[in-house]
Amino acid sequence: MQAIRHYLLAVQFFTRIPVSGPLADWVGYSPAMLRASAAHFPGVGWLVAVIAAASFGAISWLLGPAQIFTPLVAAVLSTIVTVLATGGFHEDGLADVADGLGGGYQRERVLEIMKDSRIGAFGAMALVLAFAAKFALLALLGQQGLSIALWALLCGHVVSRFWPLIAVRTLPHVGDTATSKSKPLADQITPGALVTALLWCVIPVLLFALALGWRTAAVAVLTSGLGAVWMLWRFHKRLQGFTGDCLGTIQQVSEIAFYLGVAIAAGQQWILPIQPWLSL
C-alpha cells in the first residue's frame, strides 16, 4: 500500500492527472514520501505513454492512412495531448535551462537566469527545436508504420524518465533550497529506488524488443542514454550539479534521442516484421 501511495504521489507531482479529494488525503504527503516517489518516475511514464500512443493511434485512424500528412498531424496533436497531461512540466525545465546556459557564463548567473519564470530567446529556440524534432521524428516513424510509432511512444516515455534519476544519484542539487519544489525529490536516491525505477522499464523495453527487434531496442536505448550523458556532462561542467529544471531537460533530450534511435534503426532496415500479436 505504501508503494501505491508513493506512485500516486509521483503522478500528482509530475502530471495534471487529478489525484485529489479523498484519494489525495489517503495518499498523503511528506518530503520523505516525495523522495521515495522518485523511484516511480518511469512508472508515471507508463501513463503518459499510453495517453500519447492512444492519441496518436486514434488520430491516425480518424484521418485515415491514405492522407499523406496523417503521421505529421498525429504527431502534433498527440504531443499537444501529452503536454496537457503533464502540464508542460519538463518542457518548462528545458526552456529555463536553455535560457540559463545560453544567456549566462558564470555559474551564479546561469542559476539566476534559470530561476526567472520568463522565457527568453534561448528558451524559445529550445522549445521550437525540441517540438520540431519530436514532430519530424514521430511523423517519420508513422510513415514507416503506425505500430512503429506507437511502440516508440510507449517505450520512449518510460525510458526517458529513468535517466534523470542518474543525475539525482551522481550530482549534487544546486537549486535554491528555499523555493525549489524538487529539493525533497533531489536530496538523495537510494540504490534500491534506482532498481525499482529500472524495473519499471523492463516490460516496455522487452515488449519493444520483441516487436521491433533487439538491435532496434539496443540502438534506441543507447541513443537515449547518450543524450542523457551529454546533458549530465554539461550540467557537471557548467553548474557542478543540477536543479529541477535540469531533470526535465534530461527527460526531453533523452526522449527525442530515443525516437532518433528508432528512426536510425528504421533507416538501416533493422526493424523486424511486427508479429500480429504485437501489432498496435
ABEGO torsion letter per residue (X at the ends): XAAAAAAAAAAAAABABBBBEAAAAAAEBBAAAAAAAAAAAAAAAAAAAAAAAAAAAAAAAAAEAABAAAAAAAAAAAAAAAAAAAGGAAAAAAAAAAAAAAABABAAAAAAAAABABBBAAAAAAAAAAAAAAAAAAAAAAAAEAAAAAAAAAAAAAAAAAAAAAAAAABBBABBAAABAAAAAAABBBAAAAAAAAAAAAAAAAAAAAAAEAAAAAAAAAAAAAAAAAAAAAAAAAAGEBBAAAAAAAAAAAAAAAAAAAAAAAAAGABBBBBAAABX
